[in-house]
Amino acid sequence: MDHNKHSMSPSKPGTRPCPHVSPLGMYTTKFSLRLIQFVLSIAVVGLVGSTMQAGFWALGTLIVSAPATVVSICWSLSEMICIYVRAGHRGIHPGACVAVDLLLWLAFIAATAMLSILGIATYNDDYESVSQTLNGVAAKGQALIGLGATL
């Protein structure tokens, strides 16, 4: 009788080790957090779009917020697709997730800081001289700063 017939040795030609399978709690948590990130990024896009009524000053908000937000949307969407489609509910490689998430974090820190500076320089808390439109944009800018800190 061959004792090696039922061996789990991956050294045999034509055999592959079992792929990693994420437990139910792990992949539902990863998927849920990416979904939250996706929804918050869409909210940032909506807020930036709604500030475009202010004209020239809103262009700074668009330039500061758009790149990191678009990358965040694409990244969270690709991670959700990978978790859903890949065998074993495996997402993108963890090293790549950490690297991209850290870069996005740095980008959102820079964007949030620049939005804060832009908001202070533009509105200067002098709401009596600012039109109704700019008041709405200031409130949306504060919301963008809060969402940028959250993402």
N, C-alpha and C positions, 0 to 999 in steps of 0.2 A: 504494500500500500504506500502511495506517495504522500509523505507528510507535508510537502510544500505545496500541495494542490490547493489548499485553502488558506495559504499564507497571504498576508496583507502587504507583502513587499512590493513597493512601487518600482523595484529595479527590473522586474520582468518586462520584456519587450511587449508593447501594445497595451500595457496597463497604465491607468492614470489615477492619481490620488483623487479622493472625493472632493468636489468643490465645496467651498465654505458656504454654509447655509445660515443666513441670519435668523435668529429667533423672532417670533411674532412681535414681541414687545420692542425689539431693537428696530426693525424696519418700519413699524408703524410710527414710532417716535421720530425717526429720521425723516420719514415722509411728511409727518405732521409739521415738524419744524420748518422744513423746506417750503411747505405750503403756506405757512404763516409768513415766511420771508418773501415769498412770491406776492402774496396779497398786500403786504406793507409796501413793497416796491411799486406795485400798481397804484397804490394810494399816493405815493410820492409823485408818480407820473401825472396823476390827476391834479394834484395840487400845483405842480409846476405849470401844467397846461392852463389851469384857471388863473394863474398870475399873469399870463401873457396879455391880459387886457390893460395892464399898466404901461405897456409900451417899452421904452428903452430900458428902464430900470429892471424890468423882468427878464431881460436878456441875460443879465448876470446870473440870475437864479437858474436859468436854463443851462448856461455854460458850466456852472459849478455842479449842478445836480445830475444832469442827464448821463454823463459817461458811467459813473459808478452805478446809477440806477439801472441802466440798460444791461450792464454786465451782470448785475445782481439778478435781474429777471432771467437772463439767459442761463446763468449758472444754476439757479434754483430749479428752473424748468428741466435742464438736462439731468440734474441729479434725481429729480422725481421720476423722469422717464427711465433712467437706469435702474432705480430701485424697483419700479413696477415691471420692467421688461426682462431684466437679466435673471438668469437661473439663480435660485437661492436668495432672491431679493437683495442682491448685492448692489451697492451703489458704485459710484466712482471711487477709485483707489483712495484710501484714507489720507495718504500723504498729499495727494492733489487737492483733496477737500480742505485740509488744513492750510495749505499754501494759498489757495484762491480765497478762502474765507479771511485769512489774515490780510491779504492785499486789499480785499473789499473793505475790511474794517478800517485800514489805514486811509483808504480813499474816502470813506464816509466821515472819518474824523476830520480830514482836511476840508471836505465839502461843508460839514457842519460849522467848522471854525470860520470858513470864508463866508458862509451865509450869515453867521452872527455878526461878523465885522461889517458885511454889506448892509445888514439891517440897521446896525447902530449908525453907520455913516449916512445912510439914506434917509432914515426916518427920524432919528435923533430925538425920539419921544416928544416931538412937538406936534401933537395931534391936532391942535387948533388950526394950524396953517396947512395941514395936509388934507387933500380932498377925500371924499368918501371912498373912492376907488382905491387910493393908496392906503387907507385904513384897512380895507379888506385884504389888500396884498400883504400888509404888515402882519395881520393875523395869520394868513396862510404861510408867510415866511416863518413865523414862530412855530407853526405846526410842522413845517418842513424841518426845522432845527430839531424838534422833538422826535420826528420819525427818523431823521438821520442818526440821532443818538441811539435809537432803538435798533435800527438795522445794523 
